[in-house]
Amino acid sequence: MGISTSLDANGIGNDRRRDRIDVAPRFTQADVIRLNNLFRGQDAAEVVASVIGAGLLGETAIVSSFGAESAVLLHLVSRVAPDMPVLFLDTGKHFPETLAYRDELAAQLGLNIVNLTPDPDELAKKDATELRWSYDPDGCCEIRKVKPLEKALTDFDTSITGRKGFQSATRQGLPRFELDGTTGRLKFNPLANWTREMLDAYFAEHDLPRHPLEAQGYPSIGCSPCTSKVKPGEDPRSGRWRGWDKTECGIHEAVTPLGDDPANDPAF
């Protein structure tokens, strides 16, 4: 049996037990709005400490690509919950620099990394040439990212992501808390309203190492075949799947605002 958390009318977590074998909703849209309103305007570090310390998120894992900005989220959360699992999608297509960066941050921050790999039988059946990325990037992401992560998240109530609203047009208006599709799982985006300047200041303040590819013109870093350098003035994620009508790998969807009421906007 696992423990799932909902919120009562005052935004205070109540634990309830449920069988992990079912897919009963853990959180509702009402919970999401309540959480966003409850922590609206608070500093990201305060929110992280509050929700994790009070057990409001249930069983929780960090999802990290160990990309250009990942160190900020990992440092922020690991100070509060050093043993929290960090799920890394080891797709088999990462830059060598990303794998080295993962290992460097793991050693420096004492991270509890869980490497997730694609199903070998499915790879052999659907991507034997390892070139699916070149003609069907959605299918490649489904095999190498979406399915392994969805399987791993079955045992969790909440995933913590490092997404920021400034990264692309499809992420503008990103809330701190949102539902993960129809699973009833929660997504917590502590850095939703952070700017590039805020990230740079955090790196400097805590002496965190930068991803080695960032200085070479890669502000957003995914799998090597589908990541290119970004030109001045472009969105930070414009180098991902360049030339394709694709902006996300399938793990995240385009942001849907919570509503017209400004009280639902947790970022400002």
Order of alpha helices (4+ residues) and beta strands (2+ residues): beta-beta-alpha-alpha-beta-alpha-beta-alpha-beta-alpha-alpha-alpha-alpha-beta-beta-beta-alpha
